[in-house]
């Protein structure tokens, strides 16, 4: 049976953590706004690193952010 996790939680856990960190974000949002929201919500370093690696663009929804995080 395939698993979607590994020793650090795996990609699904990362998506969940990113979305939790972005609670209350207003969309569309640029990368800087997403980082500010995540920092304000107490995001951990792994989440902040994932958001830092996002392309500089405007994100129209949480799904677009997840897609960007998944493409890193």
For each residue, the residues with C-beta under 8 A, 3 or more apart:
1:
2:
3: 6 10
4: 10 11 12
5: 9 10 12 13
6: 3 9 10
7:
8: 13 46
9: 5 6 12 13 14 17
10: 3 4 5 6 13 14
11: 4 14 15 70
12: 4 5 9 15 16
13: 5 8 9 10 16 17
14: 9 10 11 17 18 46 47 50 69
15: 11 12 18 19 66 69 70
16: 12 13 19 20
17: 9 13 14 20 21 43 44 46 47
18: 14 15 21 22 38 47 50 51 65 66 69
19: 15 16 22 23 62 65 66
20: 16 17 23 41
21: 17 18 37 38 41 42 43 47 51
22: 18 19 25 34 37 38 41 62 65
23: 19 20 37 41
24: 37 41
25: 22 29 33 34 37 62
26: 29 33
27: 59 60 61 62
28: 58 59 60
29: 25 26 33 34 37 58 59
30: 33 34 56 57 58 59
31: 34 35 51 54 55 56 57 59
32: 35 36
33: 25 26 29 30 36 37
34: 22 25 29 30 31 37 38 51 54 59 65
35: 31 32 38 39 48 51 52
36: 32 33 39 40
37: 21 22 23 24 25 29 33 34 40 41
38: 18 21 22 34 35 41 43 47 48 51
39: 35 36 42 43 48
40: 36 37
41: 20 21 22 23 24 37 38
42: 21 39
43: 17 21 38 39 47 48 51
44: 17 47 48
45: 48 49
46: 8 14 17 49 50
47: 14 17 18 21 38 43 44 50 51
48: 35 38 39 43 44 45 51 52
49: 45 46 52 53
50: 14 18 46 47 53 54 69 72
51: 18 21 31 34 35 38 43 47 48 54 65 69
52: 35 48 49
53: 49 50 69 72
54: 31 34 50 51 57 59 65 68 69 72
55: 31 68
56: 30 31
57: 30 31 54
58: 28 29 30
59: 27 28 29 30 31 34 54 64 65 68
60: 27 28 64
61: 27 64 65
62: 19 22 25 27 65 66
63: 66 67
64: 59 60 61 67 68
65: 18 19 22 34 51 54 59 61 62 68 69
66: 15 18 19 62 63 69 70
67: 63 64 70 71
68: 54 55 59 64 65 71 72
69: 14 15 18 50 51 53 54 65 66 72
70: 11 15 66 67
71: 67 68
72: 50 53 54 68 69
